[in-house]
Amino acid sequence: MEKRLIRQISFQEMREQLKNAGNSEADAEMYMKFMKNHCCYEAIPTSCKLVIFDTTLQVKKAFFALVANGLRAAPLWDSKTQRFVGMLTITDFINILHHYYRSPLVEMNELERHQIGTWRDVYLQYSNHCLHSITPDASLFDAIYSLLRYKIHRLPVIDPVSGNVLHILTHKRILKFLHIFYSTQKETVPKPCFMQKTIQDVGIGTFRNIATVQQTASVYDALSVFVERRVSALPVVNEQESGRPEDIQQPEHVHGGGHPTALLFRRGRHQVSPRRDPADHHRSHH
């Protein structure tokens, strides 16, 4: 249920983006042909975990179910209409905390009793969002096109016969499939010229007006930046050392069972205010 601005992206635009990056028509066609010749089913791992939530489930229980299973999103099932109606993601939990904390009329302990459907009713007042999905026999090119066109990060793969969700495709999963395939076939599959360029030359990433958060900022301040700037990661900078990066905060950091943000659902809305420094011992080191 991520709030996204939808801009129609044509096949020609996608072709031009690849062409401009590689300055070669052959380079522009290389990955495009690969994605058109492989279906979504091929990108589904042989073993994966999937959790489905009914819209009547409490938001708090849904959050901790994702935490317990190490997942970042889950399809939503409406038992009344007998169909999948959307996705619940980490972005939703950030929006929920941010939305209700700003409203003095709703205490966090009341929010804990809210159902997923309640949040959807609030959210859909500001968005015409609908569930976008794809079939397992559709090409990866179609999947990428949908991810770009609708500005979404997760695309459910739904079996048209049974109606079951088989997997949730992400940019990361598609890139991993591409990497595995090319790693095993690197002697026979040519590599586009733009793969030798830097990420800045190709135009991948953000190099100006980067959203950051101070090391001493409150959790709510970080949530506000995530919501207002609609970013997927926040560099944590040290204001005492000319903005030197100290850490990277991402929406999925909400997952940590002992992380302060996870505790928001346990302890009430006053927990949104503490500064980040006292919570450093909760960090996981990778």
Short mmCIF file of the C-alpha atoms (twelve columns), coordinates in Angstrom:
data_MODEL
# 
_entry.id   MODEL 
# 
loop_
_atom_site.group_PDB 
_atom_site.id 
_atom_site.type_symbol 
_atom_site.label_atom_id 
_atom_site.label_alt_id 
_atom_site.label_comp_id 
_atom_site.label_asym_id 
_atom_site.label_seq_id 
_atom_site.Cartn_x 
_atom_site.Cartn_y 
_atom_site.Cartn_z 
_atom_site.pdbx_PDB_model_num 
ATOM 1   C CA . MET A 1   0.000   0.000   0.000   1 
ATOM 2   C CA . GLU A 2   2.862   2.325   -0.701  1 
ATOM 3   C CA . LYS A 3   1.837   5.809   -1.741  1 
ATOM 4   C CA . ARG A 4   3.357   6.396   -5.163  1 
ATOM 5   C CA . LEU A 5   2.914   8.910   -7.968  1 
ATOM 6   C CA . ILE A 6   2.050   6.961   -11.102 1 
ATOM 7   C CA . ARG A 7   3.623   8.079   -14.373 1 
ATOM 8   C CA . GLN A 8   3.030   6.140   -17.566 1 
ATOM 9   C CA . ILE A 9   6.330   4.700   -18.827 1 
ATOM 10  C CA . SER A 10  6.341   3.408   -22.379 1 
ATOM 11  C CA . PHE A 11  8.393   0.538   -23.777 1 
ATOM 12  C CA . GLN A 12  10.228  3.125   -25.900 1 
ATOM 13  C CA . GLU A 13  11.250  5.065   -22.784 1 
ATOM 14  C CA . MET A 14  12.672  1.911   -21.227 1 
ATOM 15  C CA . ARG A 15  14.591  1.214   -24.431 1 
ATOM 16  C CA . GLU A 16  15.973  4.763   -24.495 1 
ATOM 17  C CA . GLN A 17  17.087  4.553   -20.849 1 
ATOM 18  C CA . LEU A 18  19.145  1.449   -21.617 1 
ATOM 19  C CA . LYS A 19  20.410  2.909   -24.869 1 
ATOM 20  C CA . ASN A 20  21.549  6.131   -23.227 1 
ATOM 21  C CA . ALA A 21  23.354  4.194   -20.506 1 
ATOM 22  C CA . GLY A 22  25.253  2.008   -22.943 1 
ATOM 23  C CA . ASN A 23  25.369  4.260   -25.994 1 
ATOM 24  C CA . SER A 24  24.702  1.160   -28.066 1 
ATOM 25  C CA . GLU A 25  21.557  -0.274  -29.607 1 
ATOM 26  C CA . ALA A 26  22.939  -3.773  -29.063 1 
ATOM 27  C CA . ASP A 27  23.511  -3.046  -25.372 1 
ATOM 28  C CA . ALA A 28  20.008  -1.649  -25.058 1 
ATOM 29  C CA . GLU A 29  18.527  -4.826  -26.518 1 
ATOM 30  C CA . MET A 30  20.689  -7.328  -24.652 1 
ATOM 31  C CA . TYR A 31  19.022  -7.371  -21.237 1 
ATOM 32  C CA . MET A 32  15.654  -6.541  -22.732 1 
ATOM 33  C CA . LYS A 33  15.701  -9.703  -24.832 1 
ATOM 34  C CA . PHE A 34  16.869  -11.699 -21.830 1 
ATOM 35  C CA . MET A 35  13.959  -10.480 -19.712 1 
ATOM 36  C CA . LYS A 36  11.463  -11.130 -22.501 1 
ATOM 37  C CA . ASN A 37  12.714  -14.702 -22.907 1 
ATOM 38  C CA . HIS A 38  12.393  -15.652 -19.238 1 
ATOM 39  C CA . CYS A 39  9.173   -15.877 -17.259 1 
ATOM 40  C CA . CYS A 40  8.448   -14.861 -13.676 1 
ATOM 41  C CA . TYR A 41  8.166   -18.486 -12.572 1 
ATOM 42  C CA . GLU A 42  11.866  -18.986 -13.339 1 
ATOM 43  C CA . ALA A 43  12.806  -16.238 -10.902 1 
ATOM 44  C CA . ILE A 44  10.878  -17.805 -8.012  1 
ATOM 45  C CA . PRO A 45  13.270  -19.531 -5.574  1 
ATOM 46  C CA . THR A 46  12.805  -23.262 -4.982  1 
ATOM 47  C CA . SER A 47  12.158  -22.583 -1.310  1 
ATOM 48  C CA . CYS A 48  10.776  -19.373 0.143   1 
ATOM 49  C CA . LYS A 49  8.540   -18.138 2.928   1 
ATOM 50  C CA . LEU A 50  5.242   -16.350 2.330   1 
ATOM 51  C CA . VAL A 51  2.780   -14.944 4.861   1 
ATOM 52  C CA . ILE A 52  -0.752  -13.823 3.987   1 
ATOM 53  C CA . PHE A 53  -2.808  -11.546 6.241   1 
ATOM 54  C CA . ASP A 54  -6.571  -11.221 6.451   1 
ATOM 55  C CA . THR A 55  -7.673  -7.589  6.536   1 
ATOM 56  C CA . THR A 56  -9.416  -8.251  9.872   1 
ATOM 57  C CA . LEU A 57  -6.089  -9.013  11.580  1 
ATOM 58  C CA . GLN A 58  -4.845  -6.446  14.084  1 
ATOM 59  C CA . VAL A 59  -2.075  -4.191  12.811  1 
ATOM 60  C CA . LYS A 60  0.124   -5.012  15.809  1 
ATOM 61  C CA . LYS A 61  -0.186  -8.771  15.268  1 
ATOM 62  C CA . ALA A 62  0.572   -8.366  11.569  1 
ATOM 63  C CA . PHE A 63  3.690   -6.367  12.380  1 
ATOM 64  C CA . PHE A 64  5.081   -8.963  14.752  1 
ATOM 65  C CA . ALA A 65  4.172   -11.778 12.362  1 
ATOM 66  C CA . LEU A 66  6.428   -10.154 9.760   1 
ATOM 67  C CA . VAL A 67  9.148   -9.741  12.384  1 
ATOM 68  C CA . ALA A 68  8.897   -13.385 13.479  1 
ATOM 69  C CA . ASN A 69  9.173   -14.608 9.897   1 
ATOM 70  C CA . GLY A 70  11.842  -12.162 8.777   1 
ATOM 71  C CA . LEU A 71  9.641   -10.747 6.009   1 
ATOM 72  C CA . ARG A 72  9.140   -7.203  4.748   1 
ATOM 73  C CA . ALA A 73  5.715   -7.504  3.117   1 
ATOM 74  C CA . ALA A 74  2.631   -9.689  2.913   1 
ATOM 75  C CA . PRO A 75  -0.396  -9.896  0.577   1 
ATOM 76  C CA . LEU A 76  -3.753  -8.904  2.065   1 
ATOM 77  C CA . TRP A 77  -6.801  -11.153 1.741   1 
ATOM 78  C CA . ASP A 78  -10.348 -9.826  2.082   1 
ATOM 79  C CA . SER A 79  -12.506 -12.691 3.328   1 
ATOM 80  C CA . LYS A 80  -15.693 -10.800 2.454   1 
ATOM 81  C CA . THR A 81  -14.878 -10.371 -1.220  1 
ATOM 82  C CA . GLN A 82  -12.734 -13.541 -1.355  1 
ATOM 83  C CA . ARG A 83  -9.862  -11.867 -3.163  1 
ATOM 84  C CA . PHE A 84  -6.473  -10.280 -2.604  1 
ATOM 85  C CA . VAL A 85  -6.858  -6.536  -2.179  1 
ATOM 86  C CA . GLY A 86  -3.400  -5.161  -1.486  1 
ATOM 87  C CA . MET A 87  -0.029  -5.461  0.211   1 
ATOM 88  C CA . LEU A 88  1.097   -4.620  3.730   1 
ATOM 89  C CA . THR A 89  4.719   -3.449  3.818   1 
ATOM 90  C CA . ILE A 90  7.254   -1.907  6.164   1 
ATOM 91  C CA . THR A 91  6.421   1.442   4.564   1 
ATOM 92  C CA . ASP A 92  2.869   1.028   5.843   1 
ATOM 93  C CA . PHE A 93  4.061   0.573   9.418   1 
ATOM 94  C CA . ILE A 94  6.176   3.702   9.137   1 
ATOM 95  C CA . ASN A 95  3.186   5.608   7.739   1 
ATOM 96  C CA . ILE A 96  0.933   4.231   10.492  1 
ATOM 97  C CA . LEU A 97  3.262   5.336   13.291  1 
ATOM 98  C CA . HIS A 98  3.863   8.698   11.646  1 
ATOM 99  C CA . HIS A 99  0.189   9.335   10.902  1 
ATOM 100 C CA . TYR A 100 -1.230  8.493   14.326  1 
ATOM 101 C CA . TYR A 101 1.551   10.009  16.379  1 
ATOM 102 C CA . ARG A 102 0.858   13.367  14.764  1 
ATOM 103 C CA . SER A 103 -2.782  13.064  15.795  1 
ATOM 104 C CA . PRO A 104 -3.318  13.719  19.530  1 
ATOM 105 C CA . LEU A 105 -6.805  12.207  19.275  1 
ATOM 106 C CA . VAL A 106 -5.582  8.635   18.943  1 
ATOM 107 C CA . GLU A 107 -3.420  6.976   21.594  1 
ATOM 108 C CA . MET A 108 -0.996  4.267   20.577  1 
ATOM 109 C CA . ASN A 109 -2.723  1.737   22.814  1 
ATOM 110 C CA . GLU A 110 -5.911  2.310   20.811  1 
ATOM 111 C CA . LEU A 111 -3.982  1.996   17.570  1 
ATOM 112 C CA . GLU A 112 -2.777  -1.437  18.670  1 
ATOM 113 C CA . ARG A 113 -6.363  -2.687  18.446  1 
ATOM 114 C CA . HIS A 114 -6.856  -1.374  14.915  1 
ATOM 115 C CA . GLN A 115 -7.358  -3.904  12.171  1 
ATOM 116 C CA . ILE A 116 -5.483  -3.805  8.881   1 
ATOM 117 C CA . GLY A 117 -8.773  -2.930  7.192   1 
ATOM 118 C CA . THR A 118 -9.072  0.157   9.417   1 
ATOM 119 C CA . TRP A 119 -5.708  1.428   8.213   1 
ATOM 120 C CA . ARG A 120 -6.634  0.709   4.605   1 
ATOM 121 C CA . ASP A 121 -9.791  2.795   4.992   1 
ATOM 122 C CA . VAL A 122 -7.691  5.712   6.249   1 
ATOM 123 C CA . TYR A 123 -4.998  5.251   3.627   1 
ATOM 124 C CA . LEU A 124 -7.339  4.880   0.667   1 
ATOM 125 C CA . GLN A 125 -8.849  8.291   1.415   1 
ATOM 126 C CA . TYR A 126 -5.635  9.763   0.006   1 
ATOM 127 C CA . SER A 127 -4.845  7.213   -2.670  1 
ATOM 128 C CA . ASN A 128 -6.538  5.366   -5.516  1 
ATOM 129 C CA . HIS A 129 -4.186  2.453   -4.962  1 
ATOM 130 C CA . CYS A 130 -5.165  -0.996  -6.197  1 
ATOM 131 C CA . LEU A 131 -3.323  -4.312  -6.119  1 
ATOM 132 C CA . HIS A 132 -0.995  -4.857  -9.064  1 
ATOM 133 C CA . SER A 133 -0.012  -8.455  -9.721  1 
ATOM 134 C CA . ILE A 134 1.393   -10.677 -12.452 1 
ATOM 135 C CA . THR A 135 1.019   -14.292 -13.567 1 
ATOM 136 C CA . PRO A 136 3.864   -16.831 -13.299 1 
ATOM 137 C CA . ASP A 137 4.037   -17.325 -17.072 1 
ATOM 138 C CA . ALA A 138 4.374   -13.590 -17.782 1 
ATOM 139 C CA . SER A 139 7.829   -12.432 -18.842 1 
ATOM 140 C CA . LEU A 140 10.277  -10.787 -16.468 1 
ATOM 141 C CA . PHE A 141 10.174  -7.847  -18.856 1 
ATOM 142 C CA . ASP A 142 6.474   -7.425  -18.080 1 
ATOM 143 C CA . ALA A 143 7.258   -7.644  -14.361 1 
ATOM 144 C CA . ILE A 144 9.928   -4.950  -14.614 1 
ATOM 145 C CA . TYR A 145 7.591   -2.811  -16.689 1 
ATOM 146 C CA . SER A 146 4.914   -3.060  -13.957 1 
ATOM 147 C CA . LEU A 147 7.396   -2.215  -11.193 1 
ATOM 148 C CA . LEU A 148 8.501   0.881   -13.100 1 
ATOM 149 C CA . ARG A 149 5.099   1.942   -14.376 1 
ATOM 150 C CA . TYR A 150 3.330   1.790   -11.017 1 
ATOM 151 C CA . LYS A 151 6.339   2.878   -8.940  1 
ATOM 152 C CA . ILE A 152 6.068   -0.137  -6.657  1 
ATOM 153 C CA . HIS A 153 8.725   -2.279  -4.997  1 
ATOM 154 C CA . ARG A 154 6.833   -5.567  -4.690  1 
ATOM 155 C CA . LEU A 155 4.800   -7.444  -7.278  1 
ATOM 156 C CA . PRO A 156 2.778   -10.528 -6.225  1 
ATOM 157 C CA . VAL A 157 2.934   -13.488 -8.608  1 
ATOM 158 C CA . ILE A 158 -0.579  -14.958 -8.605  1 
ATOM 159 C CA . ASP A 159 -1.607  -18.261 -10.179 1 
ATOM 160 C CA . PRO A 160 -4.546  -17.423 -12.495 1 
ATOM 161 C CA . VAL A 161 -6.072  -20.893 -12.013 1 
ATOM 162 C CA . SER A 162 -5.933  -21.357 -8.234  1 
ATOM 163 C CA . GLY A 163 -5.755  -17.680 -7.333  1 
ATOM 164 C CA . ASN A 164 -2.902  -18.413 -4.915  1 
ATOM 165 C CA . VAL A 165 0.024   -16.066 -4.392  1 
ATOM 166 C CA . LEU A 166 3.183   -17.971 -5.335  1 
ATOM 167 C CA . HIS A 167 5.809   -15.353 -4.603  1 
ATOM 168 C CA . ILE A 168 6.426   -11.635 -4.286  1 
ATOM 169 C CA . LEU A 169 8.787   -10.386 -6.973  1 
ATOM 170 C CA . THR A 170 11.112  -7.518  -6.095  1 
ATOM 171 C CA . HIS A 171 13.864  -5.613  -7.871  1 
ATOM 172 C CA . LYS A 172 16.360  -7.495  -5.715  1 
ATOM 173 C CA . ARG A 173 15.002  -10.913 -6.684  1 
ATOM 174 C CA . ILE A 174 15.078  -10.104 -10.408 1 
ATOM 175 C CA . LEU A 175 18.633  -8.786  -10.142 1 
ATOM 176 C CA . LYS A 176 19.667  -11.907 -8.241  1 
ATOM 177 C CA . PHE A 177 18.163  -14.129 -10.940 1 
ATOM 178 C CA . LEU A 178 20.004  -12.117 -13.584 1 
ATOM 179 C CA . HIS A 179 23.270  -12.390 -11.644 1 
ATOM 180 C CA . ILE A 180 22.946  -16.154 -11.110 1 
ATOM 181 C CA . PHE A 181 22.128  -16.753 -14.762 1 
ATOM 182 C CA . TYR A 182 24.976  -14.634 -16.074 1 
ATOM 183 C CA . SER A 183 27.413  -16.119 -13.542 1 
ATOM 184 C CA . THR A 184 26.738  -19.631 -14.811 1 
ATOM 185 C CA . GLN A 185 26.611  -18.601 -18.471 1 
ATOM 186 C CA . LYS A 186 29.256  -15.871 -18.510 1 
ATOM 187 C CA . GLU A 187 31.322  -17.581 -21.215 1 
ATOM 188 C CA . THR A 188 28.444  -17.655 -23.687 1 
ATOM 189 C CA . VAL A 189 26.434  -14.567 -22.727 1 
ATOM 190 C CA . PRO A 190 27.860  -11.157 -23.756 1 
ATOM 191 C CA . LYS A 191 28.046  -8.380  -21.187 1 
ATOM 192 C CA . PRO A 192 26.750  -4.883  -22.093 1 
ATOM 193 C CA . CYS A 193 29.340  -2.107  -22.189 1 
ATOM 194 C CA . PHE A 194 27.516  -0.046  -19.575 1 
ATOM 195 C CA . MET A 195 28.283  -2.741  -16.980 1 
ATOM 196 C CA . GLN A 196 31.874  -1.463  -16.978 1 
ATOM 197 C CA . LYS A 197 30.828  2.115   -16.191 1 
ATOM 198 C CA . THR A 198 30.514  3.684   -12.751 1 
ATOM 199 C CA . ILE A 199 27.110  3.953   -11.099 1 
ATOM 200 C CA . GLN A 200 27.344  7.740   -11.344 1 
ATOM 201 C CA . ASP A 201 28.076  7.647   -15.084 1 
ATOM 202 C CA . VAL A 202 25.102  5.371   -15.679 1 
ATOM 203 C CA . GLY A 203 22.884  7.540   -13.482 1 
ATOM 204 C CA . ILE A 204 22.052  4.987   -10.789 1 
ATOM 205 C CA . GLY A 205 21.549  6.410   -7.321  1 
ATOM 206 C CA . THR A 206 21.132  9.848   -5.764  1 
ATOM 207 C CA . PHE A 207 24.072  12.243  -5.766  1 
ATOM 208 C CA . ARG A 208 22.371  15.558  -4.946  1 
ATOM 209 C CA . ASN A 209 20.005  16.755  -2.237  1 
ATOM 210 C CA . ILE A 210 20.521  13.552  -0.256  1 
ATOM 211 C CA . ALA A 211 18.113  13.023  2.635   1 
ATOM 212 C CA . THR A 212 19.940  12.453  5.937   1 
ATOM 213 C CA . VAL A 213 19.181  12.290  9.643   1 
ATOM 214 C CA . GLN A 214 21.332  13.519  12.520  1 
ATOM 215 C CA . GLN A 215 22.744  10.960  14.931  1 
ATOM 216 C CA . THR A 216 20.964  12.723  17.791  1 
ATOM 217 C CA . ALA A 217 17.588  12.891  16.015  1 
ATOM 218 C CA . SER A 218 14.551  11.180  17.490  1 
ATOM 219 C CA . VAL A 219 12.995  8.086   15.955  1 
ATOM 220 C CA . TYR A 220 10.009  10.200  14.952  1 
ATOM 221 C CA . ASP A 221 12.313  12.615  13.097  1 
ATOM 222 C CA . ALA A 222 13.668  9.693   11.077  1 
ATOM 223 C CA . LEU A 223 10.155  8.416   10.368  1 
ATOM 224 C CA . SER A 224 9.171   11.896  9.179   1 
ATOM 225 C CA . VAL A 225 12.033  12.001  6.679   1 
ATOM 226 C CA . PHE A 226 11.123  8.541   5.361   1 
ATOM 227 C CA . VAL A 227 7.513   9.650   4.847   1 
ATOM 228 C CA . GLU A 228 8.112   13.159  3.495   1 
ATOM 229 C CA . ARG A 229 11.088  12.394  1.254   1 
ATOM 230 C CA . ARG A 230 9.845   8.906   0.304   1 
ATOM 231 C CA . VAL A 231 13.318  7.402   0.437   1 
ATOM 232 C CA . SER A 232 14.380  3.803   1.031   1 
ATOM 233 C CA . ALA A 233 17.461  4.564   3.144   1 
ATOM 234 C CA . LEU A 234 18.748  7.364   5.376   1 
ATOM 235 C CA . PRO A 235 22.439  8.068   6.062   1 
ATOM 236 C CA . VAL A 236 22.907  8.826   9.771   1 
ATOM 237 C CA . VAL A 237 25.402  11.700  9.994   1 
ATOM 238 C CA . ASN A 238 27.506  13.014  12.857  1 
ATOM 239 C CA . GLU A 239 26.778  16.726  13.194  1 
ATOM 240 C CA . GLN A 240 29.966  17.164  15.256  1 
ATOM 241 C CA . GLU A 241 32.180  15.910  12.423  1 
ATOM 242 C CA . SER A 242 30.969  17.839  9.366   1 
ATOM 243 C CA . GLY A 243 28.229  15.404  8.469   1 
ATOM 244 C CA . ARG A 244 30.396  12.271  8.458   1 
ATOM 245 C CA . PRO A 245 28.165  9.209   7.846   1 
ATOM 246 C CA . GLU A 246 27.847  6.958   10.896  1 
ATOM 247 C CA . ASP A 247 25.253  4.434   9.812   1 
ATOM 248 C CA . ILE A 248 22.479  3.709   7.347   1 
ATOM 249 C CA . GLN A 249 18.871  3.434   8.501   1 
ATOM 250 C CA . GLN A 250 16.352  1.633   6.283   1 
ATOM 251 C CA . PRO A 251 12.613  0.951   6.597   1 
ATOM 252 C CA . GLU A 252 13.310  -2.731  7.239   1 
ATOM 253 C CA . HIS A 253 15.195  -1.778  10.415  1 
ATOM 254 C CA . VAL A 254 11.707  -1.577  11.892  1 
ATOM 255 C CA . HIS A 255 11.940  -5.362  11.923  1 
ATOM 256 C CA . GLY A 256 14.451  -5.842  14.716  1 
ATOM 257 C CA . GLY A 257 12.571  -7.410  17.599  1 
ATOM 258 C CA . GLY A 258 14.692  -5.486  20.109  1 
ATOM 259 C CA . HIS A 259 15.055  -2.365  17.994  1 
ATOM 260 C CA . PRO A 260 13.495  0.782   19.525  1 
ATOM 261 C CA . THR A 261 11.169  1.247   16.553  1 
ATOM 262 C CA . ALA A 262 9.768   -2.246  17.048  1 
ATOM 263 C CA . LEU A 263 9.132   -1.366  20.678  1 
ATOM 264 C CA . LEU A 264 6.785   1.433   19.614  1 
ATOM 265 C CA . PHE A 265 4.011   -1.089  19.171  1 
ATOM 266 C CA . ARG A 266 4.673   -2.517  22.635  1 
ATOM 267 C CA . ARG A 267 5.120   0.555   24.793  1 
ATOM 268 C CA . GLY A 268 2.926   3.313   23.479  1 
ATOM 269 C CA . ARG A 269 3.311   6.509   21.542  1 
ATOM 270 C CA . HIS A 270 5.748   8.225   23.929  1 
ATOM 271 C CA . GLN A 271 8.413   5.844   22.632  1 
ATOM 272 C CA . VAL A 272 8.536   7.765   19.345  1 
ATOM 273 C CA . SER A 273 10.454  10.590  20.991  1 
ATOM 274 C CA . PRO A 274 13.713  9.111   22.376  1 
ATOM 275 C CA . ARG A 275 16.970  10.094  20.705  1 
ATOM 276 C CA . ARG A 276 18.952  7.595   18.759  1 
ATOM 277 C CA . ASP A 277 22.212  7.563   20.787  1 
ATOM 278 C CA . PRO A 278 20.888  5.608   23.798  1 
ATOM 279 C CA . ALA A 279 19.579  2.985   21.392  1 
ATOM 280 C CA . ASP A 280 22.896  2.260   19.680  1 
ATOM 281 C CA . HIS A 281 23.319  -0.975  21.612  1 
ATOM 282 C CA . HIS A 282 20.292  -2.374  19.743  1 
ATOM 283 C CA . ARG A 283 22.110  -2.150  16.417  1 
ATOM 284 C CA . SER A 284 22.990  -5.336  14.604  1 
ATOM 285 C CA . HIS A 285 26.410  -5.457  12.956  1 
ATOM 286 C CA . HIS A 286 26.716  -7.141  9.575   1 
# 
